[in-house]
């Protein structure tokens, strides 16, 4: 989300001993969402402009995630719909240009999963959220760069963040669902080694 997941920079400051920070690499990362449409189908989309960081301690445990997303970068492959989503009816990106996520403190080893609590700010409203987070691990690319990767999902209610626009259907139900699934696939580059 400039995400969330910046939605979306990712930075955090937990633990008595600091490890490395990893900066999110947009070329190998995705910030996506899914929402019900016409009750019977699903519309998916993504944000194309986001930044972030993953924070580690000296034991190579992931201990923090933060991110910032440019709301105006929403893309559902339909320009008319995207224009509406940027408007006051939804994200109101002109007034609230960023979606921001900051996790609470946690510790997660490579290959492990956890429910990670944090706060999500959208349209000027901040609410607690819980992500199901999978710390996939770290690796070295052929050029010597160190990478880290996570995958995370959560489901929010858009009305909780002031995104209330909708239309009733003659057959019952509403045009746009309230629940929105957020899907993050993040790869990050090691940017520095911190001491103490």
PETAZI-V946378 format. One record per residue. N is the residue number from 1. RES is the residue in three letters. PSI is psi in whole degrees, -180 to 180 (999 if undefined). D_FIRST is the distance of its C-alpha to the first C-alpha in Angstrom with 2 decimals. Layout:
{{N,RES,PSI,D_FIRST} {N,RES,PSI,D_FIRST}}
This chain:
{{1,UNK,999,0.00} {2,UNK,999,6.39} {3,UNK,160,1.48} {4,UNK,-90,1.97} {5,UNK,999,4.40} {6,UNK,999,6.83} {7,UNK,53,2.60} {8,UNK,999,4.73} {9,UNK,149,10.99} {10,UNK,110,11.36} {11,UNK,150,14.89} {12,UNK,162,17.28} {13,UNK,70,21.01} {14,UNK,155,22.86} {15,UNK,150,26.18} {16,UNK,-24,29.45} {17,UNK,130,29.25} {18,UNK,141,26.44} {19,UNK,-135,25.70} {20,UNK,153,23.47} {21,UNK,142,19.95} {22,UNK,130,17.92} {23,UNK,132,15.35} {24,UNK,135,12.58} {25,UNK,110,13.98} {26,UNK,-34,11.86} {27,UNK,-24,15.03} {28,UNK,29,15.20} {29,UNK,156,11.69} {30,UNK,138,9.53} {31,UNK,107,6.23} {32,UNK,167,8.12} {33,UNK,159,9.41} {34,UNK,141,13.04} {35,UNK,145,15.01} {36,UNK,144,18.80} {37,UNK,130,20.54} {38,UNK,26,24.21} {39,UNK,-40,24.52} {40,UNK,-8,25.64} {41,UNK,180,22.82} {42,UNK,135,19.11} {43,UNK,133,16.60} {44,UNK,156,13.79} {45,UNK,-176,11.04} {46,UNK,165,8.24} {47,UNK,136,5.91} {48,UNK,-10,8.41} {49,UNK,111,7.72} {50,UNK,158,6.20} {51,UNK,168,8.74} {52,UNK,173,10.04} {53,UNK,150,13.35} {54,UNK,138,15.37} {55,UNK,137,18.53} {56,UNK,155,21.90} {57,UNK,-178,25.32} {58,UNK,-9,28.62} {59,UNK,10,29.13} {60,UNK,26,26.18} {61,UNK,139,24.38} {62,UNK,125,20.63} {63,UNK,-5,20.46} {64,UNK,146,17.05} {65,UNK,131,13.32} {66,UNK,156,10.94} {67,UNK,158,7.60} {68,UNK,134,5.99} {69,UNK,139,3.50} {70,UNK,110,6.15} {71,UNK,-33,6.47} {72,UNK,-10,9.62} {73,UNK,11,8.58} {74,UNK,140,8.39} {75,UNK,114,11.28} {76,UNK,16,13.55} {77,UNK,28,16.57} {78,UNK,103,18.17} {79,UNK,-38,18.23} {80,UNK,-44,19.90} {81,UNK,-41,17.40} {82,UNK,-39,14.41} {83,UNK,-41,16.43} {84,UNK,-41,16.99} {85,UNK,-29,13.37} {86,UNK,-13,12.86} {87,UNK,179,16.08} {88,UNK,-22,17.30} {89,UNK,-28,17.67} {90,UNK,-104,13.99} {91,UNK,-23,11.08} {92,UNK,55,13.82} {93,UNK,-22,11.71} {94,UNK,-36,15.03} {95,UNK,-34,15.59} {96,UNK,79,12.20} {97,UNK,-17,10.28} {98,UNK,146,7.54} {99,UNK,134,5.43} {100,UNK,135,7.11} {101,UNK,136,8.38} {102,UNK,123,11.98} {103,UNK,158,14.27} {104,UNK,175,17.93} {105,UNK,139,20.66} {106,UNK,169,21.44} {107,UNK,129,23.36} {108,UNK,125,22.87} {109,UNK,158,25.11} {110,UNK,138,24.39} {111,UNK,1,24.64} {112,UNK,161,24.05} {113,UNK,154,21.73} {114,UNK,159,20.96} {115,UNK,117,19.28} {116,UNK,121,17.14} {117,UNK,151,16.81} {118,UNK,-172,14.41} {119,UNK,138,12.99} {120,UNK,128,9.81} {121,UNK,125,9.93} {122,UNK,132,9.06} {123,UNK,33,11.63} {124,UNK,3,13.62} {125,UNK,132,14.20} {126,UNK,128,13.85} {127,UNK,152,14.72} {128,UNK,144,15.57} {129,UNK,160,13.97} {130,UNK,121,15.46} {131,UNK,137,13.99} {132,UNK,107,16.60} {133,UNK,133,16.21} {134,UNK,111,18.42} {135,UNK,100,19.29} {136,UNK,-24,20.71} {137,UNK,-168,22.55} {138,UNK,160,23.29} {139,UNK,165,25.18} {140,UNK,131,26.78} {141,UNK,172,26.43} {142,UNK,-14,29.67} {143,UNK,9,29.34} {144,UNK,0,29.23} {145,UNK,141,25.57} {146,UNK,131,24.26} {147,UNK,154,21.12} {148,UNK,149,19.32} {149,UNK,142,17.21} {150,UNK,156,15.45} {151,UNK,140,14.37} {152,UNK,146,12.90} {153,UNK,151,12.67} {154,UNK,162,12.78} {155,UNK,129,13.77} {156,UNK,165,13.27} {157,UNK,118,15.34} {158,UNK,-30,13.68} {159,UNK,-28,16.92} {160,UNK,-22,16.47} {161,UNK,14,13.80} {162,UNK,9,16.09} {163,UNK,81,14.96} {164,UNK,-9,18.60} {165,UNK,141,19.70} {166,UNK,171,21.68} {167,UNK,137,25.00} {168,UNK,148,27.72} {169,UNK,145,29.31} {170,UNK,-31,33.09} {171,UNK,3,33.10} {172,UNK,154,31.24} {173,UNK,-172,27.65} {174,UNK,164,24.82} {175,UNK,-44,22.94} {176,UNK,131,19.39} {177,UNK,158,18.94} {178,UNK,-36,17.70} {179,UNK,133,16.19} {180,UNK,125,12.80} {181,UNK,128,12.33} {182,UNK,132,9.10} {183,UNK,121,10.10} {184,UNK,130,9.29} {185,UNK,107,11.97} {186,UNK,130,12.05} {187,UNK,137,15.04} {188,UNK,152,15.81} {189,UNK,136,18.88} {190,UNK,130,21.31} {191,UNK,-23,21.69} {192,UNK,160,24.56} {193,UNK,125,26.92} {194,UNK,149,27.47} {195,UNK,134,30.77} {196,UNK,999,31.67}}
